[in-house]
Structure formats: structure tokens, C-alpha cells
Amino acid sequence: MAVDLGTVAGSVRVDEAVRALRPDFAVLVIAADGLPTGPTDAWSRGLLKDAAATAAGLADVTAEPHIAAWRQAYTAFGAKPGRTRNSAEALARRAAAGLPEVNLLVDVYNAVSVTHRLPVGGEDLATYEGAPRLVRATGDEPFDTVADGAPAVEHPEPGEVVWRDDRGVTCRRWNHRQCVRTRITATTTSALFLLERLDPMPFEALEAAADDLLARLRERAPALRAVTRLVR
């Protein structure tokens, strides 16, 4: 059965408690089907290499305006940005040594994240349940992960900003760490991509990042279907 991309994109919600924390937050949602699959290959490795080159020479990653804004947002909900880094900063810090190779789809959105200096997340829609929403956690929500090589369940801190679905937390600390269940794998064909923005990033820059992501994906899957939606 084909995924109803419009319904998926239209169901994304940002809770008022998160909006109160950062009224400038916006997320550009892309729901896509017919995506290219497979492990890291020469093409996706090349995207990572090109992206890394844009950040490898940064004297201070934290001085990048959008990364600095995310550090402030983490502090606002009680996280320590020096220890718990937003995904864009974590990747940019690895650029000089080479970006991690995960699989084709993850490589593509990680390359876009580094190039455009914004957090980009990806969720496998085949494993997602219910509407994606960004909330402040109660602390009771389950987060499935791996600890010491074995499956484990954690819980977020009360007040922590998390993405979640009906089964539990899908990404902790806004965009810091994803759960195991909804991770994009080498066989994922339908996914939800979340491109997250704070001031001072212009909305035109956010849209350019989304256009770049879709253009890259269509290089390998020209017939993919996608629906985009700006939530602000």
C-alpha cells in the first residue's frame, strides 16, 4: 500500500510548550516514498567528502550562527551543549577527520546537514506509529536504544525537548540522539525528513537545504514522491 505522504506531512505537530521555549523554531517536513536504498557507495561517499570540505576549515564550529543558536536552545531546556551536542554541531566537528558512513540515505541527509549547517533528521515511516510531534517530555516516555551492545530502554529527563510518536520517544534532546526503532536503514523506502531551523537562519536558506536534499535523492531515484510542509 502506498504511503499517504500528505497525511504524514500534515500530521507533524509542535507543542505549545516548545514554541514558548523557542518561538523562532520552524521545521521543514519532507515525507517521501520511493527512496533509493543501499549501503554507502562511491556516490554517497563523495557527497560526504564534499560536505566535509565545507566545514573542515572552521576555526570554531560553535561560532557558526545557526549552531550557536542551537546551543542556546539546548541550554534553555536544561541540556549542557558542551556535552550534549545538536546533530549539526556533532557532524561539523567530525568534518576534518571525515564524516561517518552509515548507509546511502543517511549519508545524503548528513551531507546536507553539514553543508547547510542545520540539524536534519530522518525517520523510517514503516516503523513509525501515529503522528510525529515535538514535545517537552514528562520523563515517563520510553526511548529504545543500545547499551553495552544490548537492547535497552531509557527515559528522557522531565522537560526535555523530544520528538515522539505513539510508541515513545524517537529522538532525544530535540535532535541529539535517535532511537533504534525508527532509524533509517539500507532498506528504507519511505521516510520522514525533518529540517530544523532557528533564528538567524533565513527561511530561504531552510528551503534551499530542502531543495538540495530532494535534488540529491532524485539523482538516484528520479521517480520518488515527496510532500513538503513548513511547520512554524
C-alpha angles and dihedrals in degrees: 000000000000117000115250095232095182092056092048094049092043093053097062111114137185113207119234090239089062092046089053089054095050113008089180094063119119133168126203107212123206119187109190139179132187092042123172114261137202144080126297110299137177092278097052090040088056091052090053092048093050091047092048090054090061092059106027093091098049109129092203120013091194091060091066103109098230094043089049089053091054091051088055091049091052091051090051093064095041104266121132106234093200089063103024109047129194112245095253092054093044091054095043090054089057095049097095092054094040131273118269119264111223110152136313098276096042090046090055097051093041089054090051090048093055095041094051097032097233136114113262122186131188130203128190105235092204089068099035120105123201130335121342110237137175110220144155106258126241089210095245098088117111120239115190115213143139124268122183089349095305133100112267140173122226132179127221123242115264108268094019114141109242141166112231145169131199093288099049147282114345097181128019128216094016097288105352106103133008127216121247097239099064100033117132111249136188089271099048113125101167122046147163115226120198118199108190126205140186132175130310093037108100116234087236089062091050090052091047090055091051091048089050092051093050093045091053093048092049090054086071100027110030093175097053117133121225140176120194129198133177113220114194 
